[in-house]
Amino acid sequence: MSSGIELGWRKSSYSGTEGDNCVEVAATEQAIYVRDSKDLALPAFAVGREGWDEFVRFAAGA
């Protein structure tokens, strides 16, 4: 993510308490960003707000 936007990351309520399965999300007016908090060197994934519900259904396997 090279846009220079400062994001306010929140840890998913489904993330494990033992440091595993740590997913964080951040929202802007244009997109929702998702990242693996265990490896911040990896780029964040972004999905447009209009596609967020579809992405969540896909990720949940529904």
Wavefront OBJ file of the C-alpha trace (Angstrom):
o trace
v 0.000 0.000 0.000
v 1.833 3.059 -1.234
v -0.921 5.656 -1.096
v 0.399 7.192 2.121
v -2.962 6.782 3.860
v -2.668 6.312 7.628
v -5.009 3.501 8.607
v -6.536 2.734 11.996
v -6.228 -1.041 12.257
v -8.588 -3.141 14.427
v -8.065 -6.788 15.311
v -10.863 -9.129 14.340
v -12.988 -10.407 17.207
v -12.431 -13.878 15.715
v -8.649 -13.666 16.099
v -7.190 -16.104 18.585
v -6.007 -14.984 22.009
v -2.807 -17.013 21.664
v -1.437 -14.846 18.847
v -2.678 -17.116 16.097
v -5.219 -16.314 13.397
v -4.593 -12.588 13.758
v -6.513 -10.674 11.144
v -6.816 -6.898 11.282
v -9.075 -4.603 9.284
v -9.051 -0.887 8.545
v -11.641 1.172 6.679
v -11.476 4.256 4.482
v -14.245 5.891 2.488
v -13.168 3.937 -0.593
v -12.115 0.503 0.709
v -11.755 -1.995 3.521
v -8.184 -3.239 4.112
v -7.310 -6.624 5.591
v -3.889 -7.728 6.833
v -2.177 -10.540 8.700
v -0.949 -8.928 11.907
v 1.581 -11.736 12.435
v 3.523 -10.620 9.329
v 3.252 -6.883 8.713
v 5.812 -7.127 5.880
v 3.076 -8.665 3.750
v 0.917 -6.178 1.848
v -2.630 -5.501 3.000
v -5.487 -6.737 0.846
v -8.050 -4.111 -0.129
v -11.613 -4.554 -1.310
v -13.948 -1.757 -2.344
v -16.775 -0.963 0.045
v -19.321 -2.036 -2.575
v -17.728 -5.504 -2.654
v -17.135 -6.005 1.082
v -20.273 -8.065 1.793
v -19.507 -10.377 -1.133
v -15.893 -10.752 0.044
v -16.996 -11.676 3.585
v -19.457 -14.284 2.241
v -16.697 -15.749 0.048
v -14.171 -15.789 2.911
v -16.713 -17.487 5.192
v -17.280 -20.180 2.595
v -20.955 -19.417 2.234
l 1 2 3 4 5 6 7 8 9 10 11 12 13 14 15 16 17 18 19 20 21 22 23 24 25 26 27 28 29 30 31 32 33 34 35 36 37 38 39 40 41 42 43 44 45 46 47 48 49 50 51 52 53 54 55 56 57 58 59 60 61 62
